[in-house]
Amino acid sequence: MRVQVKLFASYREIVGVRQLAWTLKDGETLGALVDAVVDAYPRLRGHRDTMFLAVNRAYAQPDVALRDGDEVALLPPVSGGLE
């Protein structure tokens, strides 16, 4: 199956593209996908534990099973605002 992986902010800068097309075995989980992306782009390794994950525009946990055509977003934590 194929999924689209969208990268935001610092993750986009690290990888060098806004989006990746990724091929997985049927039934793979979101966590397995993230592990594969981090393995392919080792500079993401230090960010693995703080990533926010979304599937089809809804936040998701790593144990979610992915389906062909899903859109996955890898989002860094955001801070800031009013003091």
PDB file with SEQRES, HELIX, SHEET and CRYST1 records, atoms N, CA, C and O in Angstrom:
SEQRES   1 A   83  MET ARG VAL GLN VAL LYS LEU PHE ALA SER TYR ARG GLU          
SEQRES   2 A   83  ILE VAL GLY VAL ARG GLN LEU ALA TRP THR LEU LYS ASP          
SEQRES   3 A   83  GLY GLU THR LEU GLY ALA LEU VAL ASP ALA VAL VAL ASP          
SEQRES   4 A   83  ALA TYR PRO ARG LEU ARG GLY HIS ARG ASP THR MET PHE          
SEQRES   5 A   83  LEU ALA VAL ASN ARG ALA TYR ALA GLN PRO ASP VAL ALA          
SEQRES   6 A   83  LEU ARG ASP GLY ASP GLU VAL ALA LEU LEU PRO PRO VAL          
SEQRES   7 A   83  SER GLY GLY LEU GLU                                          
HELIX    1 AA1 ALA A    9  VAL A   15  1                                   7    
HELIX    2 AA2 LEU A   30  ALA A   40  1                                  11    
HELIX    3 AA3 PRO A   42  THR A   50  5                                   9    
SHEET    1 AA1 5 GLN A  19  THR A  23  0                                        
SHEET    2 AA1 5 ARG A   2  LEU A   7 -1                                        
SHEET    3 AA1 5 GLU A  71  LEU A  75  1                                        
SHEET    4 AA1 5 PHE A  52  VAL A  55 -1                                        
SHEET    5 AA1 5 ALA A  58  TYR A  59 -1                                        
CRYST1    1.000    1.000    1.000  90.00  90.00  90.00 P 1           1          
ATOM      1  N   MET A   1       0.848  -1.180   0.000  1.00  0.00           N  
ATOM      2  CA  MET A   1       0.000   0.000   0.000  1.00  0.00           C  
ATOM      3  C   MET A   1       0.889   1.238   0.000  1.00  0.00           C  
ATOM      4  O   MET A   1       2.053   1.187   0.398  1.00  0.00           O  
ATOM      5  N   ARG A   2       0.322   2.338  -0.450  1.00  0.00           N  
ATOM      6  CA  ARG A   2       1.066   3.599  -0.480  1.00  0.00           C  
ATOM      7  C   ARG A   2       0.335   4.638   0.362  1.00  0.00           C  
ATOM      8  O   ARG A   2      -0.892   4.730   0.344  1.00  0.00           O  
ATOM      9  N   VAL A   3       1.123   5.415   1.098  1.00  0.00           N  
ATOM     10  CA  VAL A   3       0.591   6.527   1.872  1.00  0.00           C  
ATOM     11  C   VAL A   3       1.412   7.770   1.544  1.00  0.00           C  
ATOM     12  O   VAL A   3       2.544   7.682   1.069  1.00  0.00           O  
ATOM     13  N   GLN A   4       0.819   8.914   1.805  1.00  0.00           N  
ATOM     14  CA  GLN A   4       1.523  10.185   1.660  1.00  0.00           C  
ATOM     15  C   GLN A   4       1.939  10.644   3.047  1.00  0.00           C  
ATOM     16  O   GLN A   4       1.133  10.624   3.977  1.00  0.00           O  
ATOM     17  N   VAL A   5       3.184  11.053   3.190  1.00  0.00           N  
ATOM     18  CA  VAL A   5       3.704  11.536   4.466  1.00  0.00           C  
ATOM     19  C   VAL A   5       4.002  13.020   4.303  1.00  0.00           C  
ATOM     20  O   VAL A   5       4.886  13.404   3.537  1.00  0.00           O  
ATOM     21  N   LYS A   6       3.264  13.847   5.023  1.00  0.00           N  
ATOM     22  CA  LYS A   6       3.480  15.291   4.976  1.00  0.00           C  
ATOM     23  C   LYS A   6       4.371  15.692   6.144  1.00  0.00           C  
ATOM     24  O   LYS A   6       4.191  15.232   7.271  1.00  0.00           O  
ATOM     25  N   LEU A   7       5.326  16.549   5.853  1.00  0.00           N  
ATOM     26  CA  LEU A   7       6.304  16.995   6.844  1.00  0.00           C  
ATOM     27  C   LEU A   7       6.130  18.489   7.074  1.00  0.00           C  
ATOM     28  O   LEU A   7       5.908  19.249   6.132  1.00  0.00           O  
ATOM     29  N   PHE A   8       6.230  18.901   8.322  1.00  0.00           N  
ATOM     30  CA  PHE A   8       6.009  20.296   8.663  1.00  0.00           C  
ATOM     31  C   PHE A   8       7.197  20.873   9.426  1.00  0.00           C  
ATOM     32  O   PHE A   8       7.913  20.169  10.138  1.00  0.00           O  
ATOM     33  N   ALA A   9       7.377  22.182   9.251  1.00  0.00           N  
ATOM     34  CA  ALA A   9       8.352  22.986   9.988  1.00  0.00           C  
ATOM     35  C   ALA A   9       9.751  22.370   9.948  1.00  0.00           C  
ATOM     36  O   ALA A   9      10.291  22.125   8.869  1.00  0.00           O  
ATOM     37  N   SER A  10      10.334  22.121  11.115  1.00  0.00           N  
ATOM     38  CA  SER A  10      11.716  21.631  11.168  1.00  0.00           C  
ATOM     39  C   SER A  10      11.875  20.266  10.507  1.00  0.00           C  
ATOM     40  O   SER A  10      12.947  19.971   9.978  1.00  0.00           O  
ATOM     41  N   TYR A  11      10.850  19.434  10.520  1.00  0.00           N  
ATOM     42  CA  TYR A  11      10.948  18.118   9.868  1.00  0.00           C  
ATOM     43  C   TYR A  11      11.086  18.289   8.352  1.00  0.00           C  
ATOM     44  O   TYR A  11      11.827  17.553   7.700  1.00  0.00           O  
ATOM     45  N   ARG A  12      10.379  19.246   7.815  1.00  0.00           N  
ATOM     46  CA  ARG A  12      10.484  19.546   6.383  1.00  0.00           C  
ATOM     47  C   ARG A  12      11.899  20.014   6.053  1.00  0.00           C  
ATOM     48  O   ARG A  12      12.463  19.623   5.031  1.00  0.00           O  
ATOM     49  N   GLU A  13      12.469  20.849   6.918  1.00  0.00           N  
ATOM     50  CA  GLU A  13      13.833  21.334   6.699  1.00  0.00           C  
ATOM     51  C   GLU A  13      14.844  20.196   6.770  1.00  0.00           C  
ATOM     52  O   GLU A  13      15.780  20.151   5.972  1.00  0.00           O  
ATOM     53  N   ILE A  14      14.670  19.291   7.702  1.00  0.00           N  
ATOM     54  CA  ILE A  14      15.594  18.166   7.859  1.00  0.00           C  
ATOM     55  C   ILE A  14      15.547  17.250   6.644  1.00  0.00           C  
ATOM     56  O   ILE A  14      16.592  16.868   6.117  1.00  0.00           O  
ATOM     57  N   VAL A  15      14.362  16.899   6.200  1.00  0.00           N  
ATOM     58  CA  VAL A  15      14.203  15.949   5.096  1.00  0.00           C  
ATOM     59  C   VAL A  15      14.432  16.622   3.742  1.00  0.00           C  
ATOM     60  O   VAL A  15      14.938  15.995   2.812  1.00  0.00           O  
ATOM     61  N   GLY A  16      14.062  17.894   3.635  1.00  0.00           N  
ATOM     62  CA  GLY A  16      14.292  18.632   2.402  1.00  0.00           C  
ATOM     63  C   GLY A  16      13.135  18.635   1.423  1.00  0.00           C  
ATOM     64  O   GLY A  16      13.260  19.165   0.318  1.00  0.00           O  
ATOM     65  N   VAL A  17      12.008  18.052   1.810  1.00  0.00           N  
ATOM     66  CA  VAL A  17      10.804  18.056   0.969  1.00  0.00           C  
ATOM     67  C   VAL A  17       9.574  18.228   1.854  1.00  0.00           C  
ATOM     68  O   VAL A  17       9.624  17.997   3.063  1.00  0.00           O  
ATOM     69  N   ARG A  18       8.474  18.636   1.233  1.00  0.00           N  
ATOM     70  CA  ARG A  18       7.214  18.820   1.964  1.00  0.00           C  
ATOM     71  C   ARG A  18       6.454  17.518   2.153  1.00  0.00           C  
ATOM     72  O   ARG A  18       5.693  17.363   3.108  1.00  0.00           O  
ATOM     73  N   GLN A  19       6.667  16.585   1.236  1.00  0.00           N  
ATOM     74  CA  GLN A  19       5.855  15.370   1.238  1.00  0.00           C  
ATOM     75  C   GLN A  19       6.646  14.204   0.668  1.00  0.00           C  
ATOM     76  O   GLN A  19       7.453  14.369  -0.247  1.00  0.00           O  
ATOM     77  N   LEU A  20       6.400  13.023   1.224  1.00  0.00           N  
ATOM     78  CA  LEU A  20       7.006  11.783   0.744  1.00  0.00           C  
ATOM     79  C   LEU A  20       5.900  10.811   0.366  1.00  0.00           C  
ATOM     80  O   LEU A  20       4.869  10.758   1.036  1.00  0.00           O  
ATOM     81  N   ALA A  21       6.098  10.049  -0.687  1.00  0.00           N  
ATOM     82  CA  ALA A  21       5.229   8.915  -1.002  1.00  0.00           C  
ATOM     83  C   ALA A  21       5.923   7.689  -0.425  1.00  0.00           C  
ATOM     84  O   ALA A  21       7.095   7.450  -0.715  1.00  0.00           O  
ATOM     85  N   TRP A  22       5.215   6.908   0.390  1.00  0.00           N  
ATOM     86  CA  TRP A  22       5.844   5.794   1.101  1.00  0.00           C  
ATOM     87  C   TRP A  22       5.065   4.514   0.844  1.00  0.00           C  
ATOM     88  O   TRP A  22       3.836   4.498   0.901  1.00  0.00           O  
ATOM     89  N   THR A  23       5.790   3.447   0.561  1.00  0.00           N  
ATOM     90  CA  THR A  23       5.173   2.144   0.336  1.00  0.00           C  
ATOM     91  C   THR A  23       5.365   1.279   1.571  1.00  0.00           C  
ATOM     92  O   THR A  23       6.471   1.171   2.100  1.00  0.00           O  
ATOM     93  N   LEU A  24       4.270   0.660   2.030  1.00  0.00           N  
ATOM     94  CA  LEU A  24       4.272  -0.187   3.226  1.00  0.00           C  
ATOM     95  C   LEU A  24       3.565  -1.498   2.926  1.00  0.00           C  
ATOM     96  O   LEU A  24       2.847  -1.619   1.934  1.00  0.00           O  
ATOM     97  N   LYS A  25       3.777  -2.476   3.792  1.00  0.00           N  
ATOM     98  CA  LYS A  25       3.001  -3.715   3.724  1.00  0.00           C  
ATOM     99  C   LYS A  25       1.586  -3.424   4.227  1.00  0.00           C  
ATOM    100  O   LYS A  25       1.395  -2.569   5.092  1.00  0.00           O  
ATOM    101  N   ASP A  26       0.608  -4.129   3.689  1.00  0.00           N  
ATOM    102  CA  ASP A  26      -0.767  -3.965   4.160  1.00  0.00           C  
ATOM    103  C   ASP A  26      -0.836  -4.207   5.664  1.00  0.00           C  
ATOM    104  O   ASP A  26      -0.214  -5.134   6.183  1.00  0.00           O  
ATOM    105  N   GLY A  27      -1.599  -3.362   6.359  1.00  0.00           N  
ATOM    106  CA  GLY A  27      -1.803  -3.527   7.788  1.00  0.00           C  
ATOM    107  C   GLY A  27      -0.728  -2.928   8.673  1.00  0.00           C  
ATOM    108  O   GLY A  27      -0.817  -3.031   9.897  1.00  0.00           O  
ATOM    109  N   GLU A  28       0.298  -2.297   8.082  1.00  0.00           N  
ATOM    110  CA  GLU A  28       1.348  -1.677   8.903  1.00  0.00           C  
ATOM    111  C   GLU A  28       0.739  -0.571   9.761  1.00  0.00           C  
ATOM    112  O   GLU A  28      -0.275   0.029   9.402  1.00  0.00           O  
ATOM    113  N   THR A  29       1.371  -0.319  10.886  1.00  0.00           N  
ATOM    114  CA  THR A  29       0.887   0.711  11.797  1.00  0.00           C  
ATOM    115  C   THR A  29       1.571   2.048  11.528  1.00  0.00           C  
ATOM    116  O   THR A  29       2.598   2.129  10.854  1.00  0.00           O  
ATOM    117  N   LEU A  30       0.971   3.072  12.074  1.00  0.00           N  
ATOM    118  CA  LEU A  30       1.546   4.404  12.004  1.00  0.00           C  
ATOM    119  C   LEU A  30       2.934   4.411  12.635  1.00  0.00           C  
ATOM    120  O   LEU A  30       3.856   5.027  12.100  1.00  0.00           O  
ATOM    121  N   GLY A  31       3.089   3.735  13.762  1.00  0.00           N  
ATOM    122  CA  GLY A  31       4.389   3.675  14.428  1.00  0.00           C  
ATOM    123  C   GLY A  31       5.455   3.030  13.562  1.00  0.00           C  
ATOM    124  O   GLY A  31       6.600   3.484  13.550  1.00  0.00           O  
ATOM    125  N   ALA A  32       5.095   1.975  12.835  1.00  0.00           N  
ATOM    126  CA  ALA A  32       6.051   1.316  11.936  1.00  0.00           C  
ATOM    127  C   ALA A  32       6.457   2.257  10.810  1.00  0.00           C  
ATOM    128  O   ALA A  32       7.622   2.288  10.413  1.00  0.00           O  
ATOM    129  N   LEU A  33       5.504   3.022  10.299  1.00  0.00           N  
ATOM    130  CA  LEU A  33       5.820   4.002   9.265  1.00  0.00           C  
ATOM    131  C   LEU A  33       6.794   5.046   9.798  1.00  0.00           C  
ATOM    132  O   LEU A  33       7.792   5.356   9.148  1.00  0.00           O  
ATOM    133  N   VAL A  34       6.509   5.586  10.971  1.00  0.00           N  
ATOM    134  CA  VAL A  34       7.381   6.612  11.545  1.00  0.00           C  
ATOM    135  C   VAL A  34       8.779   6.043  11.769  1.00  0.00           C  
ATOM    136  O   VAL A  34       9.770   6.716  11.484  1.00  0.00           O  
ATOM    137  N   ASP A  35       8.871   4.825  12.272  1.00  0.00           N  
ATOM    138  CA  ASP A  35      10.182   4.198  12.456  1.00  0.00           C  
ATOM    139  C   ASP A  35      10.928   4.094  11.131  1.00  0.00           C  
ATOM    140  O   ASP A  35      12.132   4.347  11.081  1.00  0.00           O  
ATOM    141  N   ALA A  36      10.232   3.727  10.060  1.00  0.00           N  
ATOM    142  CA  ALA A  36      10.866   3.598   8.746  1.00  0.00           C  
ATOM    143  C   ALA A  36      11.345   4.952   8.225  1.00  0.00           C  
ATOM    144  O   ALA A  36      12.432   5.053   7.657  1.00  0.00           O  
ATOM    145  N   VAL A  37      10.537   5.986   8.420  1.00  0.00           N  
ATOM    146  CA  VAL A  37      10.934   7.326   7.977  1.00  0.00           C  
ATOM    147  C   VAL A  37      12.153   7.798   8.765  1.00  0.00           C  
ATOM    148  O   VAL A  37      13.088   8.353   8.189  1.00  0.00           O  
ATOM    149  N   VAL A  38      12.145   7.581  10.066  1.00  0.00           N  
ATOM    150  CA  VAL A  38      13.281   7.980  10.901  1.00  0.00           C  
ATOM    151  C   VAL A  38      14.536   7.197  10.513  1.00  0.00           C  
ATOM    152  O   VAL A  38      15.632   7.758  10.501  1.00  0.00           O  
ATOM    153  N   ASP A  39      14.391   5.921  10.197  1.00  0.00           N  
ATOM    154  CA  ASP A  39      15.543   5.136   9.740  1.00  0.00           C  
ATOM    155  C   ASP A  39      16.102   5.688   8.429  1.00  0.00           C  
ATOM    156  O   ASP A  39      17.316   5.711   8.227  1.00  0.00           O  
ATOM    157  N   ALA A  40      15.217   6.130   7.546  1.00  0.00           N  
ATOM    158  CA  ALA A  40      15.652   6.664   6.253  1.00  0.00           C  
ATOM    159  C   ALA A  40      16.256   8.063   6.370  1.00  0.00           C  
ATOM    160  O   ALA A  40      17.088   8.457   5.552  1.00  0.00           O  
ATOM    161  N   TYR A  41      15.837   8.803   7.383  1.00  0.00           N  
ATOM    162  CA  TYR A  41      16.316  10.170   7.611  1.00  0.00           C  
ATOM    163  C   TYR A  41      16.804  10.272   9.054  1.00  0.00           C  
ATOM    164  O   TYR A  41      16.085  10.781   9.914  1.00  0.00           O  
ATOM    165  N   PRO A  42      18.018   9.792   9.329  1.00  0.00           N  
ATOM    166  CA  PRO A  42      18.516   9.690  10.707  1.00  0.00           C  
ATOM    167  C   PRO A  42      18.531  11.002  11.489  1.00  0.00           C  
ATOM    168  O   PRO A  42      18.521  10.979  12.720  1.00  0.00           O  
ATOM    169  N   ARG A  43      18.555  12.136  10.805  1.00  0.00           N  
ATOM    170  CA  ARG A  43      18.539  13.408  11.537  1.00  0.00           C  
ATOM    171  C   ARG A  43      17.202  13.636  12.248  1.00  0.00           C  
ATOM    172  O   ARG A  43      17.096  14.523  13.095  1.00  0.00           O  
ATOM    173  N   LEU A  44      16.196  12.853  11.914  1.00  0.00           N  
ATOM    174  CA  LEU A  44      14.907  12.931  12.617  1.00  0.00           C  
ATOM    175  C   LEU A  44      14.915  12.146  13.924  1.00  0.00           C  
ATOM    176  O   LEU A  44      14.019  12.308  14.752  1.00  0.00           O  
ATOM    177  N   ARG A  45      15.910  11.305  14.108  1.00  0.00           N  
ATOM    178  CA  ARG A  45      15.930  10.382  15.252  1.00  0.00           C  
ATOM    179  C   ARG A  45      15.729  11.101  16.588  1.00  0.00           C  
ATOM    180  O   ARG A  45      14.975  10.619  17.434  1.00  0.00           O  
ATOM    181  N   GLY A  46      16.379  12.225  16.787  1.00  0.00           N  
ATOM    182  CA  GLY A  46      16.250  12.955  18.047  1.00  0.00           C  
ATOM    183  C   GLY A  46      14.874  13.568  18.267  1.00  0.00           C  
ATOM    184  O   GLY A  46      14.565  14.030  19.366  1.00  0.00           O  
ATOM    185  N   HIS A  47      14.057  13.572  17.238  1.00  0.00           N  
ATOM    186  CA  HIS A  47      12.712  14.155  17.321  1.00  0.00           C  
ATOM    187  C   HIS A  47      11.626  13.098  17.478  1.00  0.00           C  
ATOM    188  O   HIS A  47      10.465  13.435  17.712  1.00  0.00           O  
ATOM    189  N   ARG A  48      11.984  11.845  17.353  1.00  0.00           N  
ATOM    190  CA  ARG A  48      11.007  10.741  17.306  1.00  0.00           C  
ATOM    191  C   ARG A  48      10.016  10.763  18.469  1.00  0.00           C  
ATOM    192  O   ARG A  48       8.815  10.585  18.267  1.00  0.00           O  
ATOM    193  N   ASP A  49      10.512  10.978  19.670  1.00  0.00           N  
ATOM    194  CA  ASP A  49       9.651  10.881  20.856  1.00  0.00           C  
ATOM    195  C   ASP A  49       8.760  12.100  21.077  1.00  0.00           C  
ATOM    196  O   ASP A  49       7.865  12.062  21.922  1.00  0.00           O  
ATOM    197  N   THR A  50       8.991  13.179  20.332  1.00  0.00           N  
ATOM    198  CA  THR A  50       8.178  14.383  20.531  1.00  0.00           C  
ATOM    199  C   THR A  50       7.280  14.697  19.341  1.00  0.00           C  
ATOM    200  O   THR A  50       6.601  15.724  19.331  1.00  0.00           O  
ATOM    201  N   MET A  51       7.271  13.821  18.335  1.00  0.00           N  
ATOM    202  CA  MET A  51       6.433  14.054  17.156  1.00  0.00           C  
ATOM    203  C   MET A  51       4.953  13.921  17.492  1.00  0.00           C  
ATOM    204  O   MET A  51       4.545  13.031  18.239  1.00  0.00           O  
ATOM    205  N   PHE A  52       4.166  14.818  16.927  1.00  0.00           N  
ATOM    206  CA  PHE A  52       2.720  14.644  16.920  1.00  0.00           C  
ATOM    207  C   PHE A  52       2.386  13.972  15.598  1.00  0.00           C  
ATOM    208  O   PHE A  52       2.946  14.319  14.558  1.00  0.00           O  
ATOM    209  N   LEU A  53       1.480  13.019  15.640  1.00  0.00           N  
ATOM    210  CA  LEU A  53       1.144  12.222  14.465  1.00  0.00           C  
ATOM    211  C   LEU A  53      -0.324  12.405  14.121  1.00  0.00           C  
ATOM    212  O   LEU A  53      -1.179  12.472  15.003  1.00  0.00           O  
ATOM    213  N   ALA A  54      -0.601  12.485  12.835  1.00  0.00           N  
ATOM    214  CA  ALA A  54      -1.991  12.586  12.385  1.00  0.00           C  
ATOM    215  C   ALA A  54      -2.186  11.702  11.157  1.00  0.00           C  
ATOM    216  O   ALA A  54      -1.282  11.537  10.338  1.00  0.00           O  
ATOM    217  N   VAL A  55      -3.382  11.141  11.051  1.00  0.00           N  
ATOM    218  CA  VAL A  55      -3.774  10.360   9.878  1.00  0.00           C  
ATOM    219  C   VAL A  55      -5.070  10.965   9.350  1.00  0.00           C  
ATOM    220  O   VAL A  55      -6.065  11.063  10.068  1.00  0.00           O  
ATOM    221  N   ASN A  56      -5.040  11.363   8.103  1.00  0.00           N  
ATOM    222  CA  ASN A  56      -6.217  11.967   7.464  1.00  0.00           C  
ATOM    223  C   ASN A  56      -6.765  13.136   8.275  1.00  0.00           C  
ATOM    224  O   ASN A  56      -7.972  13.263   8.485  1.00  0.00           O  
ATOM    225  N   ARG A  57      -5.846  13.982   8.723  1.00  0.00           N  
ATOM    226  CA  ARG A  57      -6.129  15.238   9.430  1.00  0.00           C  
ATOM    227  C   ARG A  57      -6.697  15.074  10.833  1.00  0.00           C  
ATOM    228  O   ARG A  57      -7.304  16.004  11.364  1.00  0.00           O  
ATOM    229  N   ALA A  58      -6.513  13.917  11.436  1.00  0.00           N  
ATOM    230  CA  ALA A  58      -6.931  13.693  12.826  1.00  0.00           C  
ATOM    231  C   ALA A  58      -5.740  13.124  13.591  1.00  0.00           C  
ATOM    232  O   ALA A  58      -5.070  12.210  13.112  1.00  0.00           O  
ATOM    233  N   TYR A  59      -5.478  13.665  14.777  1.00  0.00           N  
ATOM    234  CA  TYR A  59      -4.376  13.137  15.579  1.00  0.00           C  
ATOM    235  C   TYR A  59      -4.577  11.645  15.797  1.00  0.00           C  
ATOM    236  O   TYR A  59      -5.703  11.171  15.948  1.00  0.00           O  
ATOM    237  N   ALA A  60      -3.466  10.912  15.812  1.00  0.00           N  
ATOM    238  CA  ALA A  60      -3.543   9.453  15.906  1.00  0.00           C  
ATOM    239  C   ALA A  60      -2.402   8.918  16.753  1.00  0.00           C  
ATOM    240  O   ALA A  60      -1.356   9.552  16.890  1.00  0.00           O  
ATOM    241  N   GLN A  61      -2.622   7.747  17.315  1.00  0.00           N  
ATOM    242  CA  GLN A  61      -1.620   7.049  18.117  1.00  0.00           C  
ATOM    243  C   GLN A  61      -0.813   6.111  17.214  1.00  0.00           C  
ATOM    244  O   GLN A  61      -1.287   5.711  16.151  1.00  0.00           O  
ATOM    245  N   PRO A  62       0.402   5.763  17.636  1.00  0.00           N  
ATOM    246  CA  PRO A  62       1.266   4.913  16.808  1.00  0.00           C  
ATOM    247  C   PRO A  62       0.695   3.541  16.473  1.00  0.00           C  
ATOM    248  O   PRO A  62       1.114   2.929  15.491  1.00  0.00           O  
ATOM    249  N   ASP A  63      -0.253   3.042  17.268  1.00  0.00           N  
ATOM    250  CA  ASP A  63      -0.782   1.697  17.013  1.00  0.00           C  
ATOM    251  C   ASP A  63      -1.910   1.663  15.975  1.00  0.00           C  
ATOM    252  O   ASP A  63      -2.464   0.597  15.706  1.00  0.00           O  
ATOM    253  N   VAL A  64      -2.252   2.804  15.397  1.00  0.00           N  
ATOM    254  CA  VAL A  64      -3.298   2.865  14.372  1.00  0.00           C  
ATOM    255  C   VAL A  64      -2.821   2.154  13.108  1.00  0.00           C  
ATOM    256  O   VAL A  64      -1.714   2.401  12.631  1.00  0.00           O  
ATOM    257  N   ALA A  65      -3.660   1.272  12.571  1.00  0.00           N  
ATOM    258  CA  ALA A  65      -3.344   0.591  11.311  1.00  0.00           C  
ATOM    259  C   ALA A  65      -3.609   1.547  10.150  1.00  0.00           C  
ATOM    260  O   ALA A  65      -4.647   2.207  10.099  1.00  0.00           O  
ATOM    261  N   LEU A  66      -2.673   1.610   9.238  1.00  0.00           N  
ATOM    262  CA  LEU A  66      -2.814   2.477   8.071  1.00  0.00           C  
ATOM    263  C   LEU A  66      -3.496   1.740   6.928  1.00  0.00           C  
ATOM    264  O   LEU A  66      -3.481   0.511   6.860  1.00  0.00           O  
ATOM    265  N   ARG A  67      -4.096   2.523   6.028  1.00  0.00           N  
ATOM    266  CA  ARG A  67      -4.751   1.968   4.839  1.00  0.00           C  
ATOM    267  C   ARG A  67      -4.190   2.648   3.595  1.00  0.00           C  
ATOM    268  O   ARG A  67      -3.669   3.761   3.655  1.00  0.00           O  
ATOM    269  N   ASP A  68      -4.307   1.964   2.485  1.00  0.00           N  
ATOM    270  CA  ASP A  68      -3.833   2.509   1.222  1.00  0.00           C  
ATOM    271  C   ASP A  68      -4.455   3.882   0.977  1.00  0.00           C  
ATOM    272  O   ASP A  68      -5.667   4.056   1.111  1.00  0.00           O  
ATOM    273  N   GLY A  69      -3.618   4.850   0.619  1.00  0.00           N  
ATOM    274  CA  GLY A  69      -4.098   6.188   0.314  1.00  0.00           C  
ATOM    275  C   GLY A  69      -4.169   7.132   1.494  1.00  0.00           C  
ATOM    276  O   GLY A  69      -4.493   8.306   1.318  1.00  0.00           O  
ATOM    277  N   ASP A  70      -3.873   6.649   2.708  1.00  0.00           N  
ATOM    278  CA  ASP A  70      -3.911   7.529   3.877  1.00  0.00           C  
ATOM    279  C   ASP A  70      -2.918   8.677   3.721  1.00  0.00           C  
ATOM    280  O   ASP A  70      -1.892   8.559   3.051  1.00  0.00           O  
ATOM    281  N   GLU A  71      -3.261   9.788   4.362  1.00  0.00           N  
ATOM    282  CA  GLU A  71      -2.381  10.947   4.431  1.00  0.00           C  
ATOM    283  C   GLU A  71      -1.901  11.060   5.878  1.00  0.00           C  
ATOM    284  O   GLU A  71      -2.697  11.263   6.795  1.00  0.00           O  
ATOM    285  N   VAL A  72      -0.604  10.928   6.063  1.00  0.00           N  
ATOM    286  CA  VAL A  72       0.001  10.972   7.394  1.00  0.00           C  
ATOM    287  C   VAL A  72       0.739  12.295   7.534  1.00  0.00           C  
ATOM    288  O   VAL A  72       1.424  12.728   6.608  1.00  0.00           O  
ATOM    289  N   ALA A  73       0.603  12.933   8.682  1.00  0.00           N  
ATOM    290  CA  ALA A  73       1.334  14.169   8.957  1.00  0.00           C  
ATOM    291  C   ALA A  73       2.250  13.952  10.152  1.00  0.00           C  
ATOM    292  O   ALA A  73       1.847  13.396  11.173  1.00  0.00           O  
ATOM    293  N   LEU A  74       3.491  14.402  10.002  1.00  0.00           N  
ATOM    294  CA  LEU A  74       4.457  14.409  11.098  1.00  0.00           C  
ATOM    295  C   LEU A  74       4.639  15.858  11.510  1.00  0.00           C  
ATOM    296  O   LEU A  74       5.125  16.685  10.738  1.00  0.00           O  
ATOM    297  N   LEU A  75       4.237  16.152  12.747  1.00  0.00           N  
ATOM    298  CA  LEU A  75       4.202  17.529  13.224  1.00  0.00           C  
ATOM    299  C   LEU A  75       5.110  17.705  14.434  1.00  0.00           C  
ATOM    300  O   LEU A  75       5.039  16.919  15.379  1.00  0.00           O  
ATOM    301  N   PRO A  76       5.961  18.724  14.416  1.00  0.00           N  
ATOM    302  CA  PRO A  76       6.783  18.989  15.591  1.00  0.00           C  
ATOM    303  C   PRO A  76       5.953  19.687  16.665  1.00  0.00           C  
ATOM    304  O   PRO A  76       4.922  20.289  16.366  1.00  0.00           O  
ATOM    305  N   PRO A  77       6.404  19.604  17.913  1.00  0.00           N  
ATOM    306  CA  PRO A  77       5.704  20.349  18.964  1.00  0.00           C  
ATOM    307  C   PRO A  77       5.839  21.846  18.700  1.00  0.00           C  
ATOM    308  O   PRO A  77       6.842  22.305  18.153  1.00  0.00           O  
ATOM    309  N   VAL A  78       4.825  22.591  19.091  1.00  0.00           N  
ATOM    310  CA  VAL A  78       4.820  24.034  18.886  1.00  0.00           C  
ATOM    311  C   VAL A  78       4.744  24.698  20.246  1.00  0.00           C  
ATOM    312  O   VAL A  78       3.991  24.270  21.121  1.00  0.00           O  
ATOM    313  N   SER A  79       5.528  25.745  20.413  1.00  0.00           N  
ATOM    314  CA  SER A  79       5.463  26.490  21.672  1.00  0.00           C  
ATOM    315  C   SER A  79       5.387  27.970  21.344  1.00  0.00           C  
ATOM    316  O   SER A  79       5.614  28.393  20.210  1.00  0.00           O  
ATOM    317  N   GLY A  80       5.067  28.723  22.344  1.00  0.00           N  
ATOM    318  CA  GLY A  80       4.996  30.162  22.149  1.00  0.00           C  
ATOM    319  C   GLY A  80       3.621  30.671  22.511  1.00  0.00           C  
ATOM    320  O   GLY A  80       2.785  29.941  23.041  1.00  0.00           O  
ATOM    321  N   GLY A  81       3.407  31.922  22.218  1.00  0.00           N  
ATOM    322  CA  GLY A  81       2.123  32.523  22.516  1.00  0.00           C  
ATOM    323  C   GLY A  81       2.291  33.720  23.423  1.00  0.00           C  
ATOM    324  O   GLY A  81       3.369  34.309  23.510  1.00  0.00           O  
ATOM    325  N   LEU A  82       1.231  34.066  24.087  1.00  0.00           N  
ATOM    326  CA  LEU A  82       1.248  35.225  24.973  1.00  0.00           C  
ATOM    327  C   LEU A  82       2.018  34.927  26.236  1.00  0.00           C  
ATOM    328  O   LEU A  82       2.011  33.807  26.747  1.00  0.00           O  
ATOM    329  N   GLU A  83       2.676  35.945  26.722  1.00  0.00           N  
ATOM    330  CA  GLU A  83       3.421  35.785  27.981  1.00  0.00           C  
ATOM    331  C   GLU A  83       2.592  36.253  29.143  1.00  0.00           C  
ATOM    332  O   GLU A  83       3.045  36.198  30.286  1.00  0.00           O  
TER     333      GLU A  83                                                      
END                                                                             
